């Protein structure tokens, strides 16, 4: 742990904008972090509050992440000035993004729509007063559907919890076959309902930087999701609204819709194991990190990780706004890089093959 008293020297690394800090998460420096600082005209990977330090799973809201990213570097994803949300992607890295979920109610259009015309898509309006974020957690009320969304994560597993209103038409969309943020055009996608409450799949993209600097290469993202409630029925679509009577779909544009009837206050939880190497390893990551814990337990553990990591530098002096600037900057340092390896040491190599981190006799990383 480093203690620093001369506070002003450190402010240069933390940004220049001060906002109200997050509250209600117990004691510790996490209370000084405001993830929404700097989210006007920010990059895709910048706003991922529901993540562990250096995590692979990085969840957050997307306001225009489905727009695409022609050059690979434009500001896209989440912007504080926007007033509607088009989904909640599970992966946010430089040139990497995908596996977006969206809870909705009623009849819907299978395209996300645009910010200026939210009714022409499945996106939903929201108010800033109904949004809350701190390191490891994000929540918001989707006004158009009256669904509360909560997000958290372990290192390799995303958690999404939805609180629905009373509705005969409640749905959870898995939007896996469409462009997200900087991820580029989708080369291939696959999603399957393995059994009642399990959904698995992958998406393979061609980010703009990859096309420029490593022609022919691609980025693959895999997932294995478990829901705590079996849907009453399942629909699969391509984004042109074509409905398929199957429990799986393959190809760019794929969307799966899980259908429910809900009473007021019904909660549906989704755990999503993530991997850059295989569906099998996404499942392994989920079983290793999240099989025995629920949303609140994951949130508590990740909150503690953030407090421990942020506490490695302790500061004194200055104002509350100064501390907000400093710890928000430190938070972004700890968030700015992420795991690429699975719990068994597998990782994606630059040539498209799978590498292996050496393991000890107990099967753990050396």
C-alpha positions in Angstrom: 0.0 0.0 0.0 1.2 3.5 -0.9 0.2 6.5 1.2 0.4 9.9 -0.4 -0.3 13.2 1.3 0.7 15.7 -1.4 -2.6 15.2 -3.3 -2.4 17.8 -6.1 0.5 16.0 -7.7 -1.7 13.0 -8.5 -4.7 14.8 -10.0 -3.1 15.0 -13.5 -3.5 11.3 -13.9 -7.1 11.3 -12.9 -8.9 13.7 -15.3 -10.2 17.1 -14.8 -14.0 16.7 -14.4 -15.6 16.2 -11.0 -19.0 14.6 -10.5 -21.0 13.2 -7.6 -19.4 10.0 -6.4 -21.3 6.7 -6.1 -22.7 5.9 -2.6 -24.3 3.1 -0.8 -21.6 0.4 -1.2 -20.0 0.5 2.3 -16.8 2.0 3.3 -13.7 2.3 1.2 -12.3 4.2 -1.8 -14.9 2.7 -4.1 -17.2 5.4 -2.9 -15.1 8.0 -4.6 -15.3 6.4 -8.0 -17.8 7.7 -10.5 -17.7 5.6 -13.7 -19.8 8.1 -15.6 -17.0 10.7 -15.5 -15.6 11.1 -19.0 -18.4 9.2 -20.8 -19.2 12.0 -23.3 -17.6 11.1 -26.6 -15.8 8.1 -25.1 -14.5 4.9 -26.6 -16.3 1.6 -26.6 -14.1 0.0 -23.9 -14.3 3.0 -21.5 -17.7 2.4 -19.9 -17.9 -1.1 -18.4 -18.8 -0.6 -14.7 -19.9 -4.2 -14.2 -16.5 -5.8 -14.2 -13.8 -7.0 -11.8 -10.3 -5.4 -11.9 -8.5 -6.7 -15.0 -11.5 -8.9 -15.8 -12.4 -10.6 -19.0 -16.2 -10.2 -18.5 -16.9 -6.5 -18.9 -20.5 -5.5 -18.9 -22.3 -2.2 -19.4 -25.1 -0.5 -21.1 -24.9 0.4 -24.8 -26.6 3.5 -26.2 -25.2 3.4 -29.7 -23.0 0.4 -29.8 -25.0 -1.2 -32.5 -24.2 1.6 -34.9 -20.9 0.2 -36.0 -17.5 1.7 -36.1 -16.3 2.5 -39.6 -12.7 3.4 -38.8 -12.3 1.3 -35.6 -11.6 4.2 -33.3 -14.7 6.5 -33.3 -16.5 7.2 -30.0 -19.2 4.7 -29.7 -20.9 2.5 -27.1 -22.2 4.5 -24.2 -22.6 8.2 -24.0 -23.8 10.1 -21.0 -25.9 12.5 -23.1 -27.9 9.8 -24.8 -31.4 8.9 -23.6 -32.0 5.3 -24.8 -30.3 2.0 -24.5 -30.0 -0.7 -27.2 -28.6 -3.6 -25.1 -26.1 -4.8 -22.4 -23.0 -6.3 -24.1 -20.8 -8.7 -22.0 -17.5 -7.9 -23.7 -15.9 -4.5 -24.1 -12.2 -4.3 -25.2 -10.2 -2.5 -27.9 -11.7 -3.9 -31.2 -13.6 -6.5 -29.2 -17.3 -6.5 -28.4 -20.3 -8.7 -28.5 -22.9 -11.0 -26.8 -25.5 -8.4 -26.0 -28.6 -9.1 -24.0 -31.8 -7.0 -23.8 -34.9 -7.6 -21.6 -38.1 -6.3 -23.1 -41.9 -6.6 -22.8 -44.7 -6.6 -25.3 -44.5 -6.9 -29.1 -41.1 -5.8 -30.5 -39.1 -5.1 -33.6 -36.0 -7.3 -34.1 -33.7 -4.3 -34.9 -32.3 -2.0 -32.2 -33.4 1.3 -33.9 -31.7 4.7 -33.7 -31.4 7.2 -30.9 -33.6 9.7 -32.6 -36.4 7.1 -33.3 -36.3 4.7 -30.3 -39.9 3.4 -31.1 -38.7 1.9 -34.3 -36.5 -0.7 -32.6 -36.2 -2.7 -29.4 -34.1 0.0 -27.6 -35.6 1.7 -24.5 -35.6 5.2 -23.1 -34.1 5.8 -19.6 -33.6 8.6 -17.2 -30.4 9.4 -15.5 -32.1 9.5 -12.1 -32.9 5.8 -12.6 -29.3 4.9 -13.4 -26.6 3.9 -10.8 -23.0 2.7 -11.3 -20.0 1.9 -9.2 -17.0 -0.4 -9.8 -18.5 -3.9 -10.2 -22.1 -2.9 -10.6 -24.6 -1.1 -12.9 -28.3 -0.7 -12.8 -31.0 1.2 -14.8 -34.7 1.2 -15.3 -35.8 0.7 -18.9 -38.7 3.1 -19.1 -40.4 1.7 -22.2 -40.6 -1.8 -20.6 -40.5 -1.0 -16.9 -37.8 -3.5 -16.5 -35.0 -2.9 -14.0 -31.6 -4.2 -15.2 -28.7 -5.0 -12.9 -25.3 -6.1 -14.0 -22.2 -7.4 -12.2 -19.4 -9.9 -13.0 -16.6 -12.1 -11.7 -13.4 -12.2 -13.7 -14.8 -14.4 -16.5 -18.5 -14.5 -15.9 -21.2 -11.9 -16.4 -24.3 -11.6 -14.3 -27.5 -9.9 -15.5 -30.6 -9.7 -13.3 -33.9 -8.4 -14.6 -36.9 -7.4 -12.5 -40.0 -7.5 -14.8 -43.5 -6.0 -14.5 -46.6 -8.1 -14.9 -46.7 -9.0 -18.6 -47.9 -11.9 -20.8 -45.1 -11.0 -23.2 -41.8 -10.6 -21.4 -38.7 -11.5 -23.4 -34.9 -11.7 -23.1 -33.1 -11.1 -26.4 -29.7 -12.6 -27.1 -28.3 -10.3 -29.8 -25.2 -12.3 -30.8 -25.1 -12.0 -34.6 -24.8 -8.2 -35.0 -22.0 -5.7 -34.8 -21.2 -4.3 -31.3 -19.0 -1.3 -30.8 -15.5 -1.6 -32.2 -15.9 -5.3 -33.0 -16.5 -4.9 -36.7 -18.6 -6.9 -39.1 -19.8 -10.3 -38.0 -18.2 -13.1 -40.1 -20.1 -15.9 -38.4 -22.4 -16.5 -35.4 -24.1 -19.4 -33.7 -26.6 -19.6 -30.9 -28.4 -22.7 -29.5 -30.8 -23.5 -26.7 -29.0 -26.6 -25.3 -31.7 -27.4 -22.8 -34.5 -25.4 -21.2 -32.4 -22.9 -19.3 -29.0 -23.1 -21.1 -28.0 -21.1 -24.1 -24.6 -21.3 -25.8 -22.9 -19.9 -28.8 -20.3 -17.8 -30.4 -19.7 -14.8 -32.6 -16.7 -14.2 -34.9 -16.0 -10.7 -36.0 -13.6 -8.8 -38.3 -12.7 -5.6 -36.5 -11.5 -2.7 -38.7 -8.0 -2.6 -37.2 -7.7 -6.4 -37.8 -8.6 -5.9 -41.5 -6.0 -3.2 -41.9 -3.1 -4.8 -40.1 -3.7 -8.5 -40.1 -5.8 -9.2 -43.2 -7.8 -12.4 -43.0 -7.6 -12.7 -39.2 -10.7 -12.5 -36.9 -11.7 -12.3 -33.3 -13.8 -15.1 -31.8 -16.0 -14.7 -28.6 -17.8 -17.7 -27.0 -20.4 -17.9 -24.3 -22.3 -20.4 -22.1 -25.3 -18.9 -20.3 -27.5 -20.4 -17.6 -30.9 -18.8 -16.7 -32.6 -19.5 -13.4 -36.0 -19.7 -15.1 -36.8 -21.9 -18.1 -38.5 -19.9 -20.9 -42.0 -20.9 -22.0 -41.0 -20.7 -25.6 -38.1 -19.7 -27.8 -38.0 -17.8 -31.1 -34.9 -17.2 -33.3 -34.6 -14.5 -35.9 -32.4 -13.0 -38.4 -32.3 -9.2 -38.2 -34.6 -8.9 -41.2 -37.3 -10.1 -38.8 -37.6 -13.6 -40.4 -38.8 -16.0 -37.7 -37.4 -19.6 -37.6 -39.0 -22.4 -35.8 -35.9 -23.9 -34.4 -33.9 -23.8 -31.1 -30.7 -22.8 -32.8 -29.6 -20.4 -35.6 -26.3 -19.8 -37.4 -25.0 -16.9 -39.4 -24.6 -13.1 -39.2 -27.7 -11.3 -37.9 -28.8 -14.0 -35.4 -31.0 -13.1 -32.5 -32.6 -15.5 -30.0 -35.7 -14.5 -28.0 -36.7 -16.2 -24.8 -40.3 -15.7 -24.0 -41.9 -15.6 -20.5 -45.1 -14.6 -18.6 -44.1 -12.6 -15.6 -45.8 -11.2 -12.5 -45.0 -7.8 -11.0 -41.5 -8.0 -9.5 -40.5 -11.3 -11.0 -36.7 -11.6 -11.3 -34.8 -13.6 -13.9 -31.1 -14.1 -13.5 -28.6 -14.9 -16.2 -25.0 -16.1 -15.6 -22.9 -15.9 -18.8 -19.5 -17.7 -18.9 -17.2 -16.0 -21.4 -14.2 -17.2 -23.3 -12.0 -16.3 -26.3 -11.1 -20.0 -27.0 -14.2 -22.2 -27.0 -17.8 -22.8 -25.7 -16.4 -25.6 -23.6 -14.0 -23.2 -21.8 -16.8 -20.6 -21.4 -18.7 -23.3 -19.6 -15.7 -24.3 -17.5 -15.2 -20.6 -16.6 -18.8 -20.4 -15.4 -18.5 -23.6 -13.4 -15.3 -22.5 -11.8 -16.2 -19.0 -10.9 -20.0 -18.8 -10.6 -21.7 -22.2 -10.2 -22.2 -21.9 -6.5 -22.8 -18.2 -6.2 -25.8 -15.9 -7.0 -25.9 -12.3 -8.2 -25.6 -10.7 -4.8 -22.7 -12.9 -3.8 -20.8 -12.1 -7.0 -21.4 -8.4 -6.5 -20.2 -8.6 -2.9 -17.0 -10.4 -3.9 -16.3 -8.1 -6.8 -17.0 -5.0 -4.7 -14.4 -6.2 -2.2 -11.9 -6.8 -5.0 -12.3 -3.2 -6.1 -11.9 -1.8 -2.7 -8.8 -3.9 -2.1 -7.3 -2.9 -5.4 -8.1 0.8 -5.0 -6.8 0.8 -1.4 -3.3 0.0 -2.6 -2.9 3.8 -2.9 -4.3 5.8 0.0 -4.4 9.6 -0.2 -5.1 12.3 2.3 -5.8 16.0 2.0 -7.6 17.8 -0.8 -11.4 17.9 -1.2 -13.9 15.2 -1.8 -14.0 16.2 -5.5 -10.2 15.7 -5.6 -10.6 12.2 -4.3 -13.3 11.5 -6.8 -11.0 12.6 -9.6 -8.1 10.5 -8.3 -9.9 7.3 -7.5 -11.9 7.4 -10.7 -8.6 7.7 -12.7 -7.1 4.8 -10.7 -10.3 2.8 -11.4 -9.8 3.3 -15.2 -6.2 2.2 -14.9 -7.3 -1.1 -13.2 -10.1 -1.5 -15.7 -8.1 -0.7 -18.8 -6.6 -4.1 -19.4 -8.4 -7.5 -19.2 -7.8 -11.2 -19.0 -7.7 -13.2 -22.2 -7.1 -16.6 -20.6 -9.5 -19.2 -19.2 -9.4 -20.8 -15.8 -7.6 -23.8 -17.3 -4.8 -21.6 -18.8 -6.0 -21.7 -22.4 -5.7 -18.4 -24.3 -6.1 -17.2 -28.0 -2.8 -16.7 -29.8 -2.4 -14.0 -32.5 -2.1 -16.6 -35.3 -5.6 -18.0 -34.5 -4.4 -21.1 -32.6 -5.0 -21.7 -28.9 -2.0 -21.3 -26.5 -1.6 -22.8 -23.0 -0.2 -21.2 -19.9 2.0 -23.7 -18.0 0.2 -25.3 -15.1 1.5 -26.7 -11.8 0.8 -30.2 -10.4 -2.5 -28.9 -9.0 -3.6 -27.8 -12.4 -3.2 -24.1 -11.5 -1.2 -21.3 -13.3 2.5 -21.4 -12.5 
